[in-house]
Amino acid sequence: MDKINWMDEVVKRQDELLKDLQGFLSIKSVLNEEQADSEAPLGQGVKDALHYMLNLGDGDGFSVKNVDNLAGHLEMGEGEEMLGILGHADVVPEGDGWSMEPYGATIKDGRIYARGSSDDKGPTIAAYYGMKIVKELGVPLDKRIRLIIGTDEESDWRGVNHYFAKEEMPDMGFVPDAEFPIIFAEKGLSDFDLVLQADAEAAQDERVLQTFQSGLRYNMVPDHAEARITAPQNTQDMIQSYQRYLADAGLDGQASAEDGEMTFTLNGVSAHGAEPANGINAGIRLAQFLQDLPLDASGKKFLETIAEFRGQTRGEAFNMAVSDDVSGDLTMNAGVMQYTRGSKGRIGVNMRYPVTFDMDKGKETLTKAIAAKDLTMENMTDSKPAYVEKDDPLVQTLKQVYEEQTGETGEPLAIGGGTYARALDRGVAFGAMFPGREDVMHQKDEYAIVDDLLKTTAIYAQAIYELAKAD
């Protein structure tokens, strides 16, 4: 067979691809549990987006299966072995501040703007058209190729978890929901709460921490914190002291006093929980100041626990400072901090651990360290790492394809983030964001560069061919 020019095949289908992508992007497929029912378990929009992809596949002659409106697949080819490609049809809420219609799929200046254009509807359509090109060219295959569509990737993975509870696990696969060249290792992910039991009531004339609040998500560095303290006297001295603290640290915040109660706020810098050192944790920095005040025992203990995270993003405070040569350091992010006087104080922690780390033993170490601080641990989750060795034929084939299509070196990467690759027994993340591009996932005015999408489609088409072709 003559050498296939994959980019030429994509360009022939460019208008059709963009039209199908615009239709996909026009669906507001945000999780809506308030409107969920037995026919639309994650809400009507998510169901509509899943059906959109299944209907596309049915119209193009793929074998299609809907798995209880929580996931589905499109399949082609023959053989015992299967190549799986995992995309997702759900998107995060659009949020405010857009200059474009969030579900308008407007093409302007070489970009297509919409929620989901880069995460993950654009890459999913690219993978679909990669399959479609291989199918239409009629090249001989000795594997089945299955595009699996999840529906709850942005939340709790109920779609893909339900799917693999009922359906076959691919022998190998890739996920078009990260970045190029190849993500061969993803750290393990664990969330848990550090819980402080409430102490006895404070003395009437004592300064008392009434409330403390910072952060909304475990996997984000919080950029705002607020605390309220009952302070019967010397409030002006405390305000001045806080102002000096902010000035010395180059931080932004405010303190005010009214009717014997003080309110402190502090603004930090948000960052992804995979690398807490890239942000300024507002909760930690506020707690660092407040812990030095003469406060009630319960409040002071809570603040001191938070402050221990200052400068210790590698788990040092809990004897968890581990690393490996594959994926680097364990990281810990204090993402959610909540305290109300008389109730349990909670610190929600996001931990990402190296792919070769024995987490079962790690849990024992962590539990002992937490108990030694008179804390308890609740609500622990553990998502195991994704790891395929660099010399695995899957990784090497994708590396070869990337390099042939781009002319760039395709050195495999390890990351702290998580994709559907960890749902596969043998899978990696493969695109679709190219090196050096702005990461606009989950941002206002999210967009995909049209030329990048076309190039991605060519990469996926060749990757499918190389991984599934008959010898």
C-alpha positions in Angstrom: 0.0 0.0 0.0 1.3 3.5 -0.9 2.4 5.7 2.0 -0.6 7.6 3.4 -0.5 11.4 3.7 -2.6 11.6 6.8 -2.8 15.4 6.8 -4.1 15.4 3.2 -6.9 13.0 4.3 -7.8 15.3 7.2 -8.0 18.4 5.0 -10.3 16.6 2.6 -12.7 16.2 5.6 -12.0 19.6 7.3 -15.4 21.2 6.7 -17.3 18.1 7.8 -15.1 17.8 10.9 -15.7 21.4 12.0 -19.4 21.1 11.3 -19.6 18.0 13.5 -17.5 19.6 16.2 -19.7 22.7 16.2 -22.8 20.5 16.7 -21.1 18.7 19.6 -19.9 22.0 21.2 -23.4 23.5 21.0 -24.7 21.0 23.6 -24.5 22.3 27.2 -23.3 19.0 28.7 -22.8 20.1 32.3 -23.5 17.7 35.1 -27.0 18.5 36.4 -28.0 16.1 39.2 -31.1 18.2 40.1 -32.6 17.3 36.7 -31.3 13.7 36.6 -33.6 10.8 36.3 -33.3 7.1 35.3 -33.1 8.0 31.6 -30.6 10.8 32.1 -28.7 9.9 35.2 -26.3 12.9 34.9 -28.8 15.4 33.4 -30.3 15.9 30.0 -27.4 17.8 28.5 -24.9 15.1 29.3 -27.2 12.5 27.8 -27.7 14.6 24.7 -23.9 14.9 24.2 -23.4 11.2 24.5 -26.2 10.5 22.1 -24.7 13.0 19.6 -21.5 11.0 19.4 -23.3 7.7 19.2 -25.5 8.9 16.5 -22.5 10.2 14.5 -20.9 6.8 14.8 -24.1 5.0 13.7 -24.4 7.3 10.7 -20.9 6.6 9.6 -21.2 2.8 9.9 -19.5 2.1 13.2 -20.8 -0.5 15.7 -22.4 1.5 18.4 -23.4 0.7 22.0 -25.0 2.9 24.7 -24.3 1.7 28.2 -27.2 2.9 30.3 -26.8 6.6 29.2 -23.7 6.8 31.4 -21.1 5.9 28.7 -21.0 4.3 25.3 -18.7 3.3 22.5 -18.1 3.3 18.7 -16.2 0.3 17.3 -14.6 -0.8 14.1 -12.1 -3.5 13.0 -11.7 -7.2 13.8 -9.5 -9.3 16.0 -9.1 -10.6 19.5 -7.1 -7.5 20.7 -8.6 -4.1 21.2 -7.2 -0.6 21.0 -9.3 1.7 23.2 -9.5 5.5 23.0 -11.2 7.3 25.9 -12.8 10.7 25.5 -15.5 12.5 27.4 -18.6 14.4 26.5 -19.2 16.3 29.7 -17.8 19.8 30.4 -17.3 22.0 33.4 -19.8 24.9 33.9 -19.1 27.9 31.6 -18.8 30.5 34.4 -18.9 34.2 33.8 -16.9 36.7 31.8 -17.0 35.3 28.3 -16.7 37.6 25.3 -18.0 34.8 23.1 -21.2 32.7 23.4 -20.0 29.7 25.5 -21.9 27.2 23.5 -21.9 29.1 20.2 -18.8 27.3 18.8 -17.8 30.5 17.0 -14.9 30.2 14.6 -12.9 33.5 14.6 -9.3 34.2 13.6 -8.4 30.5 13.3 -9.9 29.5 16.7 -13.1 27.8 17.7 -14.5 29.2 20.9 -16.7 27.2 23.2 -16.7 25.4 26.5 -15.2 22.0 25.8 -13.4 23.0 22.7 -10.1 22.0 24.2 -11.4 19.8 27.1 -12.5 17.4 25.7 -14.9 17.7 22.8 -12.4 19.0 20.3 -9.9 16.2 21.0 -12.7 13.6 21.1 -13.9 14.7 17.6 -10.2 14.6 16.4 -10.0 11.0 17.7 -13.3 10.1 16.0 -12.2 11.5 12.7 -8.9 9.7 13.0 -10.9 6.5 13.3 -13.2 7.5 10.4 -10.3 8.2 8.1 -8.8 4.8 8.8 -12.2 3.2 8.2 -12.8 5.0 5.0 -9.4 4.2 3.6 -10.1 0.5 4.1 -6.7 -0.4 5.4 -6.3 -3.9 6.8 -6.5 -4.1 10.6 -6.0 -7.0 13.0 -7.4 -5.3 16.1 -10.7 -3.7 17.0 -10.6 0.0 17.6 -13.1 1.3 20.1 -13.8 5.0 21.0 -15.2 5.0 24.5 -17.2 8.1 25.5 -17.4 8.9 29.2 -19.8 11.3 30.7 -18.6 12.3 34.2 -14.9 12.9 33.8 -15.1 16.4 35.3 -16.7 15.1 38.5 -16.7 11.5 39.9 -16.0 9.3 36.8 -19.3 7.5 37.2 -19.5 7.1 33.4 -16.3 5.3 32.8 -16.4 3.3 36.1 -19.9 2.0 35.1 -18.7 1.3 31.6 -15.8 -0.9 32.7 -17.9 -2.7 35.3 -19.9 -4.0 32.3 -17.7 -3.9 29.3 -14.4 -5.3 28.1 -11.1 -3.7 29.1 -9.0 -2.7 26.0 -5.6 -4.4 25.7 -4.0 -0.9 25.3 -5.2 2.6 24.7 -4.7 6.3 24.8 -6.6 9.3 26.1 -6.9 12.5 24.0 -7.3 14.8 27.1 -3.9 16.1 28.2 -0.9 17.3 26.2 1.6 16.1 23.6 4.0 14.4 23.2 3.0 11.5 25.5 2.1 11.2 29.2 3.5 7.8 30.2 3.1 8.3 34.0 0.5 10.0 36.1 0.9 10.1 39.9 -1.5 8.5 42.2 -4.2 10.8 43.6 -5.6 10.8 47.1 -7.9 13.2 48.9 -8.6 13.1 52.6 -9.8 15.3 55.5 -7.7 16.1 58.5 -10.2 16.5 61.4 -9.7 18.4 64.6 -12.2 17.7 67.4 -13.8 20.7 69.1 -12.5 21.5 72.6 -14.4 22.8 75.6 -15.8 26.3 75.5 -13.4 29.2 75.9 -13.4 31.6 78.8 -15.7 34.6 78.4 -12.9 37.2 78.1 -10.7 35.1 75.8 -10.0 35.8 72.1 -11.9 33.1 70.2 -11.6 31.9 66.6 -15.2 31.8 65.5 -14.9 30.8 61.9 -12.2 30.2 59.3 -12.9 29.5 55.6 -10.5 29.0 52.7 -10.8 27.1 49.4 -13.5 25.3 47.5 -11.7 22.4 45.8 -9.1 20.0 47.2 -7.0 20.1 44.0 -6.6 23.9 43.8 -4.5 26.2 45.9 -7.1 28.6 47.5 -6.7 32.2 46.6 -8.9 33.7 49.3 -9.3 33.2 53.1 -11.4 34.8 55.8 -11.5 34.4 59.5 -13.6 35.9 62.3 -12.3 36.4 65.8 -14.1 37.5 69.0 -11.7 40.1 70.4 -12.9 42.2 73.3 -10.0 44.6 73.4 -6.9 45.9 71.6 -8.4 45.5 68.2 -6.6 48.4 66.7 -3.2 46.9 67.7 -4.2 43.7 66.0 -5.2 45.5 62.8 -1.9 47.4 62.7 0.0 44.2 63.4 -1.8 42.4 60.5 -1.1 45.3 58.1 2.6 45.0 58.9 2.5 41.3 58.3 0.9 41.8 54.9 3.3 44.5 54.0 6.4 42.5 55.0 5.2 39.4 53.1 4.0 41.4 50.0 0.4 40.1 50.5 -3.0 41.6 50.0 -5.7 41.5 52.6 -7.7 43.5 55.1 -8.6 43.5 58.8 -11.6 45.3 60.4 -13.3 45.4 63.8 -16.9 45.9 64.8 -18.8 45.3 68.0 -16.0 43.2 69.5 -15.5 41.0 66.5 -12.7 41.1 64.0 -12.7 40.0 60.4 -9.4 39.1 58.6 -9.2 38.5 54.9 -6.2 37.5 52.7 -5.9 37.1 49.0 -3.4 34.6 47.5 -2.7 33.2 44.1 -4.5 30.1 42.8 -2.6 27.2 41.2 -3.3 23.6 40.4 -3.0 21.2 43.4 -0.5 19.1 41.4 2.2 21.7 42.2 1.2 23.8 45.3 4.4 25.7 45.3 3.3 27.5 42.1 0.6 29.4 44.1 0.2 31.4 47.3 -2.1 29.5 49.6 -4.4 32.2 51.2 -5.5 29.9 54.0 -2.0 28.9 55.0 -0.8 32.5 55.0 -3.7 33.8 57.0 -3.3 31.0 59.5 0.4 31.7 59.8 -0.4 35.2 61.2 -3.4 34.2 63.4 -1.6 31.3 65.1 0.7 33.7 67.0 -2.3 35.5 68.6 -3.4 34.5 72.1 -6.5 32.5 71.1 -8.7 29.7 72.5 -7.0 26.3 72.5 -9.2 24.8 69.8 -8.9 27.6 67.4 -5.1 27.9 68.0 -4.7 24.2 67.3 -6.6 24.4 64.1 -4.5 27.4 62.9 -1.2 25.7 63.9 -2.2 22.6 61.9 -2.8 24.7 58.8 0.4 26.7 59.3 2.4 23.5 59.3 1.8 23.2 55.5 3.7 26.5 55.0 6.7 25.7 52.8 6.1 21.9 53.1 4.3 21.0 49.9 6.2 17.6 49.8 4.5 16.0 52.7 7.3 16.7 55.2 5.0 17.5 58.1 3.5 14.0 57.8 6.7 11.9 57.2 5.6 11.5 53.5 8.5 13.2 51.7 9.1 10.5 49.1 10.1 10.6 45.4 11.0 8.4 42.5 13.0 8.8 39.3 9.9 8.2 37.1 7.4 10.8 38.3 9.2 12.9 41.0 8.1 14.1 44.4 5.0 13.4 46.4 3.0 16.6 46.8 0.4 17.8 49.3 -2.0 20.6 48.9 -4.2 22.0 51.7 -7.1 22.9 49.4 -10.1 23.4 51.7 -10.0 24.7 55.3 -13.2 25.0 57.3 -13.8 25.8 61.0 -16.7 26.9 63.1 -16.5 27.3 66.8 -17.9 24.3 68.6 -17.7 22.0 65.6 -15.0 19.9 64.0 -12.3 21.7 62.1 -11.5 20.2 58.7 -8.6 20.6 56.3 -9.1 19.0 52.9 -5.9 17.7 51.5 -5.0 16.6 48.0 -2.0 14.3 47.8 -0.3 13.1 44.6 2.2 10.3 45.1 4.9 8.8 42.8 4.0 6.0 40.5 6.3 3.5 42.2 5.4 4.4 45.7 3.7 1.7 47.9 0.6 3.6 48.9 -0.6 0.8 51.2 2.5 1.3 53.4 2.2 5.0 52.9 -1.2 5.0 54.4 0.2 3.4 57.6 2.9 6.1 57.8 0.4 8.9 57.2 -2.1 7.6 59.7 0.5 7.4 62.4 1.7 10.9 61.7 -1.8 12.3 61.8 -2.6 10.5 65.1 0.6 11.9 66.6 -0.8 15.4 66.0 -4.1 14.6 67.8 -5.9 14.6 64.5 -8.1 12.0 62.7 -8.4 11.2 59.0 -11.7 10.9 57.3 -13.1 10.5 53.7 -9.9 9.2 52.2 -10.0 8.3 48.5 -7.2 6.7 46.4 -6.9 6.7 42.6 -4.0 4.5 41.6 -1.3 5.8 39.3 -1.2 5.3 35.6 2.2 4.1 34.4 3.4 2.5 31.2 7.2 2.1 30.9 8.9 4.3 28.3 10.1 1.4 26.3 6.7 -0.2 26.0 5.7 -0.6 22.3 2.6 1.5 22.9 4.7 4.5 24.1 7.3 4.0 21.4 4.8 3.8 18.6 3.0 7.0 19.7 6.4 8.7 20.0 7.3 7.7 16.5 3.9 9.0 15.1 4.2 12.3 16.9 7.7 12.9 15.7 6.8 12.0 12.1 3.8 14.3 12.0 5.4 17.3 13.8 9.1 17.0 13.1 9.6 17.6 16.9 11.2 15.4 19.5 8.5 13.4 21.4 10.1 12.8 24.8 7.5 11.1 27.1 6.4 13.0 30.2 5.3 12.3 33.7 2.6 14.5 35.3 0.8 15.0 38.6 -2.6 15.4 37.0 -5.1 12.7 36.3 -6.8 11.5 33.1 -8.8 8.6 31.9 -5.5 6.8 31.3 -5.7 5.6 34.9 -8.9 3.8 34.1 -7.0 1.6 31.6 -4.9 -1.4 32.5 -2.3 -0.2 29.9 -2.9 3.3 28.7 -1.3 6.7 28.3 -2.5 10.3 27.7 -1.7 11.4 24.1 -2.4 15.1 23.3 -4.2 17.2 22.4 -2.5 20.3 23.6 0.8 21.0 21.8 3.9 22.2 23.7 4.0 25.9 24.2 0.3 26.5 23.7 -1.8 28.4 26.2 -3.7 26.1 28.5 -7.3 27.5 28.4 -9.1 24.4 29.8 -11.8 25.4 32.3 -11.1 29.1 31.5 -13.5 31.8 30.1 -13.3 32.0 26.3 -11.9 28.5 26.1 -10.8 27.8 22.5 -9.1 25.3 20.2 -6.8 26.4 17.4 -8.3 25.0 14.2 -5.0 24.1 12.6 -3.9 22.3 15.8 -7.1 20.2 15.8 -6.5 19.2 12.2 -2.9 18.3 13.0 -4.1 16.3 16.0 -6.6 14.4 13.8 -3.7 13.4 11.5 -1.7 12.3 14.4 -4.5 10.2 15.8 -5.3 8.7 12.4 -1.7 7.5 11.9 -1.5 6.3 15.6 -4.7 4.2 15.1 -3.3 2.8 11.9 0.2 2.0 13.3 -1.3 0.4 16.5 -4.0 -1.7 14.8 -2.7 -2.5 11.3 -2.4 -6.1 10.1 1.2 -7.3 9.8 
